[in-house]
């Protein structure tokens, strides 16, 4: 049986995994509020989602705001909740990436990644969790990444920000569960999104080599896996068999994992030198 939510607030909801999650929720009868930076993308997403409504009482709302701007978030989310009521689902899907060799990345990139991926998640929940606690129920879904449980070559900034989301989620899960609030954290693989298209030309040779063995998944497939697991009450959610195998293998191998990574990097660098890149 599909678990139906009354109202979901989704950051990063104008594209990618956030929009795919919104799409499936709307088809199940949930009202959604999309929060993102770009008004035009939000309007486009709203128009698309409106086609999938199954109930005349469903609403598709949009809020234009940057998750790094706490004042904007607090003003707009507080006003929205005052008018529409508390959400019973909050999805933190706003995120960015920027791969590259550590020594070549500007320090501003690290701040940018952490501000959006980690602090953006914290900001939204600082505003919305008090209402959930008062009501004694609710579900929180934080989107991390497979780079949030495995330090992947070329992702020193991104991986750190997604590990932070995982660590934060671990703590609030245990704090909020006794108060009736479910927390889940998802670790999606490479997914067909605008972010993946943006990062592809920036990836170091070694990163592309290591990631070459993994299959890129559609945003709708990833969203479906995430929602099904969340509705079963799962905390750690890893879409796809490949991802789950990778996660359990890392936990099983322990320090041997790093030896394997070193071997792969060495192979990649020899191949890179041979190709003259």
C-alpha positions as CSV (number, residue, x, y, z in Angstrom):
1,X,0.0,0.0,0.0
2,X,1.3,3.5,-1.0
3,X,1.8,5.8,2.0
4,X,0.0,9.1,1.3
5,X,1.3,12.4,2.5
6,X,-0.8,15.5,2.8
7,X,1.9,18.1,2.2
8,X,5.5,17.8,1.2
9,X,8.1,20.6,1.1
10,X,10.9,19.8,-1.3
11,X,14.1,21.8,-1.7
12,X,15.8,21.5,-5.0
13,X,12.4,20.6,-6.3
14,X,12.7,22.3,-9.7
15,X,14.9,19.7,-11.3
16,X,16.7,16.4,-10.9
17,X,15.9,14.0,-8.1
18,X,13.9,16.6,-6.2
19,X,11.5,17.1,-9.1
20,X,11.3,13.3,-9.7
21,X,10.3,12.8,-6.1
22,X,7.7,15.6,-6.4
23,X,6.4,13.9,-9.6
24,X,5.8,10.6,-7.9
25,X,4.3,12.2,-4.8
26,X,1.8,14.3,-6.8
27,X,0.7,11.2,-8.7
28,X,0.0,9.6,-5.3
29,X,-2.2,12.5,-4.2
30,X,0.3,14.6,-2.2
31,X,0.2,18.4,-2.3
32,X,3.8,19.8,-2.8
33,X,5.7,23.0,-2.3
34,X,8.8,23.3,-4.4
35,X,11.6,25.5,-3.1
36,X,14.6,26.4,-5.4
37,X,16.6,29.4,-6.6
38,X,15.3,30.0,-10.1
39,X,11.8,31.3,-10.6
40,X,11.6,30.2,-14.2
41,X,12.5,26.6,-13.5
42,X,10.0,26.5,-10.6
43,X,7.2,27.8,-12.9
44,X,8.1,25.1,-15.5
45,X,8.1,22.4,-12.8
46,X,4.8,23.6,-11.4
47,X,3.2,23.5,-14.8
48,X,4.4,19.9,-15.3
49,X,3.4,18.7,-11.9
50,X,-0.1,20.2,-12.3
51,X,-0.8,17.6,-15.0
52,X,-0.4,14.7,-12.5
53,X,-2.8,15.8,-9.8
54,X,-5.4,13.2,-8.9
55,X,-7.4,15.3,-6.5
56,X,-8.9,18.7,-7.1
57,X,-7.8,19.7,-3.6
58,X,-4.2,19.1,-4.3
59,X,-2.0,22.1,-4.5
60,X,1.3,22.7,-6.3
61,X,3.1,25.7,-4.8
62,X,6.5,27.2,-5.4
63,X,8.9,29.3,-3.2
64,X,11.9,31.1,-4.8
65,X,14.7,31.2,-2.3
66,X,18.3,30.1,-1.9
67,X,18.8,27.5,0.9
68,X,22.0,29.3,2.0
69,X,19.9,32.4,2.8
70,X,18.5,31.6,6.3
71,X,16.6,34.9,6.6
72,X,14.8,34.4,3.2
73,X,14.1,30.8,4.1
74,X,12.7,31.6,7.5
75,X,10.5,34.4,6.2
76,X,9.0,32.4,3.3
77,X,8.7,29.0,5.0
78,X,7.1,30.5,8.1
79,X,4.6,32.4,6.1
80,X,3.8,29.3,4.0
81,X,3.3,27.1,7.0
82,X,1.1,29.7,8.7
83,X,-1.1,29.6,5.6
84,X,-1.0,26.0,4.6
85,X,-0.1,24.1,7.7
86,X,2.8,22.0,8.7
87,X,4.2,19.6,6.1
88,X,4.2,15.9,7.0
89,X,7.2,15.3,4.7
90,X,10.3,17.5,4.2
91,X,12.7,16.5,1.4
92,X,16.1,18.2,1.4
93,X,17.3,17.6,-2.2
94,X,18.9,21.0,-2.9
95,X,22.5,20.2,-3.9
96,X,25.5,21.1,-6.1
97,X,28.7,19.4,-7.1
98,X,32.1,20.5,-8.4
99,X,34.7,17.8,-9.0
100,X,38.4,18.5,-9.5
101,X,41.8,17.8,-8.1
102,X,42.0,19.2,-4.5
103,X,45.0,21.3,-5.2
104,X,43.3,23.0,-8.2
105,X,40.0,23.8,-6.5
106,X,39.6,27.3,-5.1
107,X,38.7,27.4,-1.4
108,X,35.5,29.3,-2.3
109,X,34.3,26.1,-4.0
110,X,34.5,24.2,-0.7
111,X,32.5,26.9,1.1
112,X,29.9,26.9,-1.7
113,X,29.5,23.2,-1.6
114,X,29.2,23.0,2.2
115,X,26.9,26.0,2.3
116,X,24.3,24.5,-0.1
117,X,24.6,20.8,0.5
118,X,25.1,20.8,4.3
119,X,24.0,24.1,5.8
120,X,21.1,24.3,3.4
121,X,19.8,21.1,4.9
122,X,20.4,22.4,8.4
123,X,18.7,25.7,7.7
124,X,15.4,24.2,6.4
125,X,15.1,21.7,9.3
126,X,15.9,24.4,11.9
127,X,12.8,26.2,10.6
128,X,10.4,23.2,10.1
129,X,11.3,20.7,12.8
130,X,9.9,22.7,15.7
131,X,6.4,22.4,14.1
132,X,6.9,18.7,13.6
133,X,7.9,18.2,17.2
134,X,4.8,20.2,18.3
135,X,2.6,17.9,16.2
136,X,4.4,14.8,17.2
137,X,4.8,13.4,13.7
138,X,6.5,13.9,10.4
139,X,9.0,12.5,8.0
140,X,12.4,14.0,6.9
141,X,14.3,12.8,3.8
142,X,17.8,14.1,3.4
143,X,19.6,13.4,0.1
144,X,23.3,12.6,0.4
145,X,25.2,10.7,-2.2
146,X,27.3,7.6,-2.7
147,X,30.1,10.1,-2.3
148,X,28.7,10.4,1.2
149,X,29.8,6.9,2.3
150,X,32.8,6.5,0.0
151,X,35.5,9.2,-0.5
152,X,35.7,9.2,-4.3
153,X,38.8,10.5,-6.1
154,X,38.2,14.0,-7.4
155,X,35.3,14.9,-5.0
156,X,37.2,16.4,-2.0
157,X,34.7,19.2,-1.6
158,X,31.5,17.4,-2.7
159,X,32.2,14.2,-0.8
160,X,33.0,16.1,2.5
161,X,29.7,18.0,2.2
162,X,27.7,14.8,1.6
163,X,29.5,13.0,4.5
164,X,28.3,16.0,6.6
165,X,24.7,15.4,5.6
166,X,25.1,11.7,6.6
167,X,26.6,12.6,10.0
168,X,23.9,15.2,10.7
169,X,21.2,12.7,9.7
170,X,22.6,10.1,12.0
171,X,22.3,12.4,15.0
172,X,18.9,13.9,14.3
173,X,17.5,10.4,13.6
174,X,18.2,9.3,17.1
175,X,17.1,12.7,18.6
176,X,13.8,12.9,16.7
177,X,12.6,9.3,16.6
178,X,11.4,9.4,20.3
179,X,9.4,12.5,19.3
180,X,7.5,10.7,16.6
181,X,9.6,11.9,13.6
182,X,11.1,9.6,11.0
183,X,14.4,10.5,9.4
184,X,15.8,8.8,6.3
185,X,19.0,9.6,4.4
186,X,19.4,8.5,0.7
187,X,22.7,7.8,-1.1
188,X,21.8,8.0,-4.8
189,X,24.3,6.9,-7.5
190,X,25.2,8.9,-10.6
191,X,21.8,10.0,-11.9
192,X,20.6,11.6,-15.1
193,X,20.2,15.2,-13.8
194,X,21.4,18.7,-14.8
195,X,24.0,18.4,-12.1
196,X,25.5,15.3,-13.7
197,X,25.7,17.1,-17.1
198,X,27.4,20.0,-15.4
199,X,30.0,18.0,-13.6
200,X,30.9,15.6,-16.4
201,X,33.5,17.8,-18.2
202,X,35.0,18.8,-14.9
203,X,35.8,15.3,-13.7
204,X,39.5,14.4,-13.4
205,X,40.6,11.5,-15.7
206,X,40.9,9.2,-12.7
207,X,37.3,10.0,-11.5
208,X,35.9,9.1,-14.9
209,X,37.9,5.9,-15.0
210,X,36.7,4.8,-11.5
211,X,33.1,5.8,-12.2
212,X,33.1,4.2,-15.6
213,X,32.0,0.8,-14.2
214,X,28.8,2.2,-12.7
215,X,25.6,2.6,-14.6
216,X,23.9,6.0,-14.7
217,X,20.3,5.7,-13.5
218,X,17.2,7.8,-14.4
219,X,16.0,10.3,-11.8
220,X,12.5,8.7,-11.8
221,X,14.0,5.2,-11.0
222,X,16.1,6.6,-8.2
223,X,13.1,8.6,-6.8
224,X,11.0,5.5,-6.9
225,X,13.5,3.4,-5.0
226,X,14.0,6.1,-2.4
227,X,10.3,6.6,-1.8
228,X,9.5,2.9,-1.5
229,X,12.3,2.5,1.1
230,X,11.3,5.6,3.0
231,X,7.7,4.4,3.2
232,X,8.9,1.2,4.7
233,X,10.6,3.2,7.4
234,X,14.2,2.6,6.2
235,X,16.8,5.0,7.6
236,X,19.7,4.3,5.2
237,X,18.4,4.2,1.6
238,X,20.7,3.2,-1.3
239,X,18.9,3.0,-4.6
240,X,19.8,0.1,-7.0
241,X,21.5,-3.2,-6.5
242,X,24.9,-1.8,-7.6
243,X,24.8,0.9,-4.9
244,X,23.8,-1.5,-2.1
245,X,26.5,-4.0,-3.1
246,X,29.1,-1.2,-3.1
247,X,28.0,0.0,0.3
248,X,28.1,-3.4,1.9
249,X,31.4,-4.3,0.2
250,X,33.0,-1.2,1.7
251,X,31.8,-2.0,5.1
252,X,33.0,-5.6,4.8
253,X,36.4,-4.9,3.4
254,X,37.3,-2.0,5.8
255,X,40.9,-0.8,5.2
256,X,41.2,-3.1,2.2
257,X,38.9,-0.7,0.4
258,X,41.6,1.9,0.3
259,X,44.1,-0.6,-1.2
260,X,41.6,-1.3,-4.0
261,X,41.1,2.4,-4.6
262,X,44.8,2.9,-4.8
263,X,45.1,0.2,-7.4
264,X,42.3,1.7,-9.5
265,X,43.9,5.2,-9.3
266,X,47.3,3.7,-10.3
267,X,45.8,1.9,-13.3
268,X,44.0,5.1,-14.3
269,X,47.1,7.3,-14.0
270,X,49.1,4.8,-16.1
271,X,46.4,4.8,-18.7
272,X,46.3,8.6,-18.6
273,X,50.0,8.9,-19.1
274,X,49.9,6.4,-22.0
275,X,47.2,8.4,-23.7
276,X,49.2,11.6,-23.2
277,X,46.5,13.4,-21.2
